[in-house]
Amino acid sequence: MLFTTYEDDNEMANEFFNIGNDTSASDILSPKQGLTLGNLFASEYDRYKDYKPREIRVSNEKERLMLSIYELSFAINDLNLKLDVDPNNRTYFNLLKDYAKKLDGLVKDYSNKYGALEVCLDLNNNYSWIKNPWPWEGNSNV
Amino acid sequence: MFKYDKKLAYPINIKKKDIKMAKYLLTQFGGANSELGAALRYFSQKFTMPTEEGRALLNDIATEELGHVEMICTMVYQLLKGASLKELEDNGLSTQYIEHGYGLYPTDSNGMPFTVTYFASVGDPIADLAEDMAAEEKARVTYEHLIDMAKDTDVIDVLLFLRQREIVHYNRFRALYEEYKYEMNN
């Protein structure tokens, strides 16, 4: 672990997710890959021993929607930190804007169907904020 | 200010009770290299960062770390769900029970309460960022020790994620540190 190089880890990420060669464009992983690895940038991925992160499985439409929200939120957060130290990078900024727009739609959709994810999105007839489970309670895949 | 989203940073659904693992994980809530220490460290330091980039980065990583505090507490809570007093006693958590019941309280794995002396904030961006890089590396190692001890993949997946975040944060702090060093010398 101490002496593995970024090239080794790239190979691992490539092999695991078939992401191709490490050009600057393909260095950015998809939101799904990013959430799975905990890192949106393939060249920065640092493997621990031979552990392989597992993709998160979902079993219904509600969980599928929630997982997409997790994935986009993750990607936005990682682009956010990257842009903080590289604020003029148009590639990262355009991707951030694209994901933010998609996330906004999904969060509104989820809140409307299954209960508010943000208190200001509690817009149906009954106050749902206290009804839908808190995220630490578990009992679902996401 | 902060706004709550009703989700975690990474989903956690632990189905198997594991009191020993809960005890080990407590250290990332309230130990020397804990997420709580990280959140408070960067939150305190952000006010005196000298550039737009620095203020943004420290603010945004502090915020993410607060989400990680919630993740650690979620793991401890789920791992202890349904644990009997006998099980707590057999796994070294009876003294924790005397003080806190089943309540979450920031201590390390030995029950030592969290203290702000775990971190520094000295108003000098080079010194603060050097501490931040070291903190991320120490937290990475702590996660590696926890992964070594963990048996349940539901726990390991979450720990691999949290470990990887330490690596990303280290890289961002290092980029800022090197930029500040360069500006000082040119």
Interface residues (C-beta under 8 A of the other chain):
Chain A: M1 L35 L37 G38 N39 F41 E44 Y45 D46 Y48 Y51 P53 R54 I56 M66 L67 I69 Y70 S73 F74 N77 D78 N80 L81 K82 D84 V85 D86 P87 A116 L117 E118 V119 W129 N132 W134 P135 W136 G138 N139 S140 N141 V142
Chain B: K3 Y4 D5 K6 K7 L8 A9 Y10 P11 I12 N13 I14 K15 E52 E53 A56 L57 D60 I61 E64 E70 C73 T74 Y77 Q78 E144 I147 T153 I156 D157 L160 F161 L162 R163 Q164 R165 I167 V168 H169 N171 R172 A175 L176 E179
